[in-house]
Each structure stands twice: as structure tokens, then as C-alpha cells.
Amino acid sequence: MTGIAVGPPWRHEPAGRFDERTNASEALRGNPLGDPHERPMWVYLPPGYDQDPGRRYPSVYVIQGYTGQLDMWRNRTPFGAKTFPELVDELFAGGDVPPCIVVWVDAWTSIGGSQFLDSPAIGRYHTYLCDEIVPWVDANYRTLAHAAHRGIQGKSSGGYGAMVTPMLRPDLFGGLATHAGDALFESCYAREFPEAARALRDHYDGSFEQFWDDLRSRPLSPQPWDPPLVTAWGMAAAYSADEDGTVHLPFDVETGRIVPEVWERWLARDPVRMVPRHAETLRGMRAIYIDSGRSDEYFLDLGAEAFRRALVEIGVTDVFFELFEGTHAGLTWRYPIALRYLAERLAPVGFAGPGSPSFSQSAGASRWQFQRRHNICFSAGDT
């Protein structure tokens, strides 16, 4: 048997530097779920950061998908596949991509996530990100502290956060990259309402409280009905909670029939439907990157296309958009492509690394070429 000699997958000496921090958040202190207000954070400093103390850098914030947590970014797939943090270091080590500070933000919650919004039922995760993490990074690292040089990137629920956060805070973010982000809610959410209603009826006497008690009693024994129930409750807590924390479901738990007045609250948070209300902001964005697998199990390829078309309708056409062969899993290989795009678009005018190609020249690499170059295995493990 022959093979290619490779080094051990657990040892990749970085060319840049990773700082691991813990921040105490006042926004999350006393949150309704009782989740920790002290949160870990990783900050990547590119090669040369410590050698050139007068230089400032663009920054990109990376946010996770639903049920994700910070340490999952280091989950490794078989045969030596590199993790996203390792791929970030590799991207900037070559010197042909404008260097960036990259910040991984933890927004884990005990119900799976927050959609990076402020919610009376979950906590103030939008405030935590925008009013605590971003200012702290700017104060402690040499960032270019302006929206024109700050971006945000995420997948799935993180992709949702990457779409809506710049719309809500254009003073902070001038670029976004969304990988299979939650969008076009009738396609990605509503189709699961009957399944959730049936699971509640058959297993939990119509009670979400019974479901959560059961789920937490068997963390290593998932059931097929868990995902639609987790999603239904988690999204309702994010999109349709009253000020007192009461969560309203968008469907009747006995029939699965949509409750129009609650569903409208959800649709108001749909990135596709938010575009017209934030048209001026989106027209001023320096970087918009959208992608999804064509066979995404949650039909987020349709959401990606709908988001792109909504942008076209307001005159925003300078957008990176791709539907690639793939599903909702195994997207780690896509993240460096998007990060390179953001880095080039958010860089100060006039940057040119040694032999620096334009993004349009470099982004055309096929999936197979990218896989071989970066030793990436297309399987689960991305957050």
C-alpha cells in the first residue's frame, strides 16, 4: 500500500498568533436562560502583527451555527483535514491576501442559539456582539476601527446573523459572508411545523417543557424528532417572544396550522424581507458574499437565491454568489474562500501583497483543486 507522507494532524505550527480570551459580559449577565455571562473568545493575529506595531488591520468576526459553541471550530474530520482556524492561518501565511484580524465569538445558549438577536426569552446577544465584543477588540488590538474595514461571517444560524447584523448595525459592519444562512422562512422553517406538531402530540402530550426535560436527560441518544422541535422553540424564542419572555409559537401544536399573527413576527425577521427596509445600508456595503450547497437539507440554497434576488431588486449587484455541489454539512472548505473575499474587499485602498491576484482570478479554483491544495475532507465537523 502506498500513500502520501503527511505530518501529524494535531500539529500545525501557526505563522500568526491566536489569543484565547474570556470576557465577562454585562449584556448577558442575568440572562433569562441562566447561561454563563463569561464567554471565551479567540482572536487571530496575522503574521507580522507583532513585528510592525504601527500597522492597523481590518477585522472579521466569525459566528457559529445553531447548537454550536466556540471549541467546535477545532473539530477535526478524518485524514488530517485542517480546521477553519488552521485554514485561516494558512490563508494569511502566503502573503498574497490582505492580512486581517479574525475574531471567533462564542454565543452558545442552552436552547441552541440566539440568532444573534436580542430576545427577552434568551438574552441580549446582539448587544453582546455589537456593543461589547467589537469595542473590546478595537480597544485591545490594532484594528481599523471603522465599518468599512469590519466584516462578519457565519454559516447557517451564523449565516443568518451575518446577514442581519450589518443591516441592523451599519455603523459597525461594512461586509458580510453568509454560508447557507437562514433565509426565506417559508422554505427553511414552515415545512417543519407539521413534523414538530406531530412529535409533540405523539411523545410529549403537546408540551415543549416535557420535550426539553427529555432531551436534556439523553444528550448522547438523539431522536429523529429532536431537530424540528429544537428549531421550532429556538426560533420562536428569538423571533416571537414578548417582553416578559413569553414565547409564542407560529403554529398550533395540535394541528400544525400556522398562526398568522405570530408568523408575521417571524417574517419581519426574514433577511429576504428585511432587504427593502435596509436598502440604503445594503447599497453601501463593501462586501456581500452568499453561498450554499445546491442540495441543502433545509433548502437554504433557495433562501440564498431569494436573498440575492432581493438585493438585485434594490440595485445591489456587486455580490459574490455561488450555489455549489453540496449539502448543509462539510462546508469548512468554503470558509477560506469567503474570508479571502472579505479580506480583499475590506482592506485599505492600495493594498497589494507580493504577486497578489484579484479575488476574481483566485476564486475560480474548482472544489477538487481547493480540496487538494488545502487537504480538506468534505464531511461533518464544521460548526
N, C-alpha and C positions, 0 to 999 in steps of 0.2 A: 504494500500500500504506500502510495506517495502522497505528499502534501506540501503545503507552503509553510515554511517556518515562520511563526509569529511569536511575539513576546507574550508574556502572561497578561490576561485581560484585566487583571486587577491593578496593574501598574502602568500608568500613563503620566509621566512627569510633565506638569504643565509648563508652557512657555510664559504664561501670565501668572496671576495670583488670585486665589479665592480667599475672601474674608468671610468667616462664618460668624454671624452676629445674632443676638437675641434682643428684641425690643419690647419694652413694656408699653402697651397701647392704652391710652386713656379712652379712646373711642370704643374699644372692645371690653373695657373693664365693666363688670356687672352686666354683661350681655344676657339676653333672655334665656339662652340655652345653657348658661353656666360654663361655657367653653373657656379655655385659657385666654387671658389677655396678654400674656407674654408669648411672643412668637419668634421663631427662628427666621433668619433671612440669609441668603448668600449674595455676596457682591463679587463679581468677577472684574478684575483689573487687567487690562490687556498688556501684552509685552511692551516695555518702555515706560510704563506708568511711573515706576519708581525712579527711573533714570532721568526723567525730564519733568522736574517739579513745577515748571511754569506752564505746562500744557493742560488744556481742558478738553473734555471728551463728551460726545453725545452719549445718551443713556437709553437703554431699552429694558423695560420691565416685563418679566415673564410670569404669567399667572396660569394656574393649573386647571385641569378639568374637574368635573363633578366627582366626588369621593376622593379626590387627590389630596396629597399633603407634600410638604417640601421634600422630604427624603426620597420620595418616589422618583424624583428626577434622576436618581442614581441607580434605579433598577436596570439590570443588565440582561439583555437577551442572549441566546446561545452563540457560541463560536466567536467570542471576542468582540461582539458588536460594541461600538462605543456609545456611551450615554450622551445625552444632549450637552451637559456641561463640558464633557471632553471634546465634543464636536465644536462647541463654541471656541474653546482654546485653539483647536486645530485651525478653525476658520481664520482667526486673527494672527496666528503664528506665521502664516505665509507672507504677511506684509503687503498683500495686494488688495486688502479690504480695509476701508477706513476703520480705525480702532474705536471700540465702544466700551463703555462700562455696562455690564449686564447684571440686572438685579432679579433674583428669584424671590418671589413674595409668597409667604405661606398664608392661605386663607381657609384652612381646614375648618369644618364645623361638624358637630356630632350628628347632623342630619345629611351631611354630604357636601354642602357648599353654601353659597350665598348669592350666586350670580354677580358678585362684586357690586351689589347694591346695598343701600341702607334699608333695613327691614325691621319693624317693631317686633317681629317674631323670631328673628335670627341675630341681628346685631348690625352695627354700622360699618360694614366692610368697605363701602365706597369711601366713606370718610377716612377710615383707617389707611387705605391705599393712597388717596389723594392728598389728605391734609396732614398725615403723619409720616408715612414711608417716604414719599417723594421729597418733602422738605428735609427730612433727616439725611437722606442720601446726598442731596445738594449741599448740605451743611458739612458733611463729613468726607466727601470725595470731590475731586476736581471735575465736576460736570459742567457742561454748557447749560446753565440753568434757565432754559427758555423752551417753550413748546416746540419751536422749530427744530430743536435738536433732541427731542424726547419722544420715544415711541413705546408701544405696548404690544405684546404678542401673547397668544394663547390658543389652546385647542379645546373644542367642544364648549363646555361652560366657560372655560378660559377664553375661547374664541368669541363667545358672547360678550364677555367683559371687555375684550379688546375692541369690539365694535362700538359698544355703547359708552364706555368711559371717555373716549375722546369727544363724543357728541355732547356728553354732559359737562366735560371739563376741557373745553378747547384752550383754556389758558395754560393747561399743563401738557397736553399731548398733541403733537403735530403729525404723528404717524402711527399706523396700526397694521398688524398682521393677524388674520384670523384663519385658523385651520379648522374646517368643519364646525364652525361656530353655530350655536343655537339660533335659528332664524326661520321665518315662515312658519309660525307656530301651529297652523292647522295641519302642516305636514309632519312636523317633528314631535309634537306633543299630543294633539287631539286624537290621533289614531290610537293612542294607548288608553284613552279614558274607558272604553268598554272593558278592556282587559283588567284594568285596575278595579273597576266596579265589581266585576265577576270574582276577582281574587278576594276582595273584602267580604263579599257575600259568602263565598264558599269556605273561607278559612278563618275569618275574624269577626263574624257577626256584624259586618259593616263598620267596624271600629278601627281607625288608624292607631289609636292608643294600643290596642291589642297587637296590631302588626309590629309596632316599634318594640314592644316588650319581647315579642317572639324573635324578631330579627337580632336584637342585641343579646339574646340568650344562645345564639348559634352562629358566632362570627365565622366559623370555618365550615359551615354547612349551608351554603346559599340555596335558595329555591328559585324556580323559574319565574315566579311571580314577584320576586323582590324588585327588579329594576323598574317596572311600571309604577309600583307603589312608592318606592323611594322618590322617583321623579315627580309623580303627581303631588306628593306632600311637599317636597323640597321647593318645587317651582311655585306652588301656591303660597308657601311661606315667604317667598321672595317677591312675588308679583301681586298677591291679593290678600295681604294681612292688614287688619285695621290697626289704628294707633294703639289700641290696648293689647295688641298681639294676637287677637283672634284671627285664625286662618280660615279663609273661605275657599272651598274647592270649586272649580269651574264646571263640575258635573255632579249630577245626582248619584249618590252612592248606590242606590237600589236599581237604577236603570242605565246609568252611564250617559244619560241625556245632558247636553250642555246647558248650563245655567247662564243665560245671555249676559246679565249684568256683571257677573264675575268674569266671564270670558272676555268681555270688553276691557276689563282692567289688565288682563294678560296681554291682549293685543296692543294696548298702549305701550307695552314694553318690548314689543317685537322690533328688532333692528330694522327690518324691511319697512315697517310702518313708521318708524322714527325718522327715517331719512328726510321726508319732506319738511318736518318740523325743524330739522337741523341743517337745512340745505346750505346756508351761508357758511357754517362751520366746515362742512364737508368739502365745499369748494375751495377752502383754504388749506386743506391738508396737504402735507408734503409727500406723504407715502400712504398708499392703501394697497394692501396685499390680501388676496382672497384665494383660498384653495379648498378642495375637498376631494375625497375619493368618489369615483363615479358609482360605486356600489355601497355607499354609506348606509349602514343598517337603520339609521334614524332619518334617512332622506335629507341629510344636511347638504348634499350636493344640490338639491332643489332650492334649499334656503340660500346657498351661496350664489346661485344663478339669480334668484329673486333679489338678493341684496345688490348684486351688480347691476341689474336692470333698473332698480330704484335709483341707483347712483346716476346711471345714464339719463334718466328722466329729469334729473336736476342739473344736467350738464357736466357731470364728473365722469370723464372717460379715460383719464390718465391713471389707470389702475392695472396692477398685476393680477391676472385671473387665470386659474387653471383647474380643470377637472381632470384628475389623473386616474389611472387604473389602480383601484384600491378600495378599502373599506374604511370603517371608523378606527380600526386598530392599526398599530405599526406605522405611525406617521413620523417617527423620530427623524427619518431621512429628509422630511420636508422642512424641518425647523431651521437648519442652517441656510437653506435657500431663502427663506423669508427674512432671516436675520441679516443676511448679506444685502438684500434689497433695502431693508430699513437702514442699515449702516451707510449705504451709499447715498440714500435719499436724505438722511438726517445729518450728514457730515457738513462741516463748514464749506462754503463755496471755495473751490480751488484745490481741494484735496486731490492728490494723485500719488498713490503708492508706487513702488517700483514695478513697472510693467503692468500697471493697473488696468484691467479690461473693464469695459462698461458692463452693467448688470445684464443688459440685453444680450451681450456676447456670451456671458458666462452662464446665464440661466437656462440655456438651451440644452444643457447636458441631459442625456436620457437617464431614466431611472436606473438602468443597468450600469451606465458609466458612473453615476453618483454612488451606487452601491459598491462598486469595486473600489473607487477612489477612497471612500470613507469607511469601508468594512462594516457596512450596516446590514443587519438582518431584519427582514420585514415580518415582524411578529409582534405580539402584545408586549407591553412594557413601557410604553410612553404614557405620561400622565395627562 
